[in-house]
Every structure is written in structure tokens, then in C-alpha cells.
Amino acid sequence: MTDLHVHSQRESNLLSMPVEIRRAIYAYIIHGQTHAFLSQGRLQLSVCLQPSLGDDRHDGRERKPTAEGSPDTTWARRLRSSWGAHWGCEEAAYAENLHEHGHNHIYNLLFVCKKMFLDVCDFVSERTAINIADLDTLDVLLQTPFELSSDLNRPWNFWDCTRPAIRKLRIALRLPLAFYEALQEDENLVSVTNHNTSVELNKWARLWPAVCQLPQLRSLHIWLDHSNIPSWSFVNERVALRQVIAAIMARMQACSKERTTPRMDITFNLPKLHPRFARPDTHFFEESPPRPFYIERRIRQRFHCEELANGNLDVAYKADFPVMHEYPELCAENDKELQGVVGTALREVDMTLEQVEDFERMLWEEGTNVYELITEMPGFQDEDAAYMRRP
Ligand SMILES: [Zn+2]
């Protein structure tokens, strides 16, 4: 969009200020992160509440409604959110959508005038991180826009103006475990017979090169999980990330040929590895993959939504590694109780969560079934054992 079509707005105090000052003002109004999502086939914007992406206190319990008498179905629905850790952002987005953007400052600013429209597009693409939580939104966002300069009649479109200048993209995908299995089958040249899965695989294959063609992209954050109860470590991470890494490497090679090597930060946020199921040939251990990739590991959701046979939703508990995570808390509680009874500290062996992880990893690696140990039920079959025994 050229300045020829934009009124100078010299009579406006705000719009006559230097651009740096205008941006400093917009920073008070526009959050550092936004969400893009599809509603009725159109891309929409909403705020990101910037939740914790996964620590010991954010394992699903924080999604339980605090209001007395709230049904567990609300909790279960939140646990099922395809937006994962951004479940609260999803609720905010759809509530905001009902108000026809009345509460979204970005939309309010866009409608002031063309000059402010361009200011806001620049600000959002250059200064904020755009979060996307599903493949369809990403696919629509990355579709090649019309050539703006040759189509003066095309209405002013926020995404057409913002897309080419996006700097920070945060993608959070919580896909069915079956999708990751299909990626593996595809890798093994087993033809995928399910039509819907096949469509999703094609989308997956085309969108990573498209992400990497965003010319101004400098920061890419990818959060992945699957939406089923068994351990994350049943996903072959090397297959899941192969196309992403290949697309990024291709971009870096192209840049080095053109002798333009802009710095790009790439982070994968993945659940902690389960020592019983993860293997170096299928998973990324500490020393891999090579720079510029960086892997953050997080505690995976421990509370899950379970759909009962009658269609009702319920909440189920199943911890991924570490399953002994409650041990530090139990020690602290026991210490308190003992102090009250005998007036002295008869301390058990205090362990931090990191020490518990090391201890539990050692147990798994030496062949102990830690589930059996903590449930004190020999032969206990959890969802991981059931997944392993699937036909
Ligand atoms: Zn969010």
C-alpha cells in the first residue's frame, strides 16, 4: 500500500508525531502477543494472555473453574482445548468475537483512518508475536496474497499488510496422536488410507516451507503436544520435526548463498521425555538437534478430558514423566505434621523435583515399573501399557 493513498492527517496531534513516539504509545494499547484464529473462515485477531507453557503448577489443575458449584464438564472442556496451554486465550477470543471486536483495541485502532491502519499493521508485525494454535489458521495466513500494488480496488486488508512483515511467530499445535502416527507411516512409505489424515499431512508438508518464506521472520517458536492420554514419548520426534527442520535449513542455505544471513531464533517446546519410551534414534536428547535449534522441555498436562461411553465429559488424571512428581510436596507435608506431633524435625529425605526426576529416570532405566511402585499394584495397567499392547 503506497503513501499516495493515505491522507497525511497533519491536523491530528498523535498522527503528526514522529513514528517512534507513535509506536511508544501503541505499545501501551497493543499487547506483546496476539492470536490469529479462524472464525467462519476468516482470520481474526485476539489477545494472548501469555500463559505458562508448562511447569509443575500448570498441569491442567489451574483450568478447574474456581466458582463454587462449577461442573467438571467445564474443566474437562478446558482440558480438551486444542489451543493447549492457551486455553484461556481461546475462551477470551470467542467471548470477544461475540462482541464483534468491541473489546479488541487493535480492531478499534484499525478503523480510525488509513494512516493509523498502516501504523498498527507495522506495529503488530514488527513488535508483537503472533500466536497460532491450529493448522487451518496457519494455512490460511500463509496463502499467497494478491499483488497489492497492482490491485488498487482490493479492500484494505489487515493480514495482507501484516503478513509480509511478520517477525515473531509462535505456533502451538495439539494434534491427535494418530496424526503423528500417520507422519511415521508416511515416512515408512505406508500409504495413508484415511482421507482426512491425508489432507492434514499434505497441509503439514506445505506449510513449513511457507512459514520459512516469510521474509522478515526472525523468531519461530513451535510448541507441540498430542491430544491423547498416553505419554508424549510415543511420538517419534525426529519424524515429527523432520519437515520443519528441513524447511528452516533450506531457508538458511538460501540466505547464505545470497550472503544475507539474518539471525533467526528457533525454539521447539516439547514435553519431557519418558525414559522408558524415548530413544536416541527417535527422540531429541540433550545434545541434539544442532544449533540454531533449541529445545525447551516442559511438564506435560497431567489432567485430561475423557469422553465417557454416554457422551459426557469427565476429568482423568495421568502423569507423563515424572510420575513421582508429588514426592517433594509429600515430604514437606510430612515434615510439617511430624514437627507438630513431636516438636522436632524428623525429616525424610528432601528432594527437589529435579532430584526426583533423576531418581525416577534411574528406576525406569534399570527396568523398574514406577507406576507399579507408586500404585502398589503389581501388574497395574496404565494408559501407556495399554498403548504399548495395542494391536
Ligand atoms: Zn495465548
Residues whose N, C-alpha, C, O or C-beta is under 5 A from the ligand:
A	BS01	ZN	V47 C48 L49 Q50 H86 C89
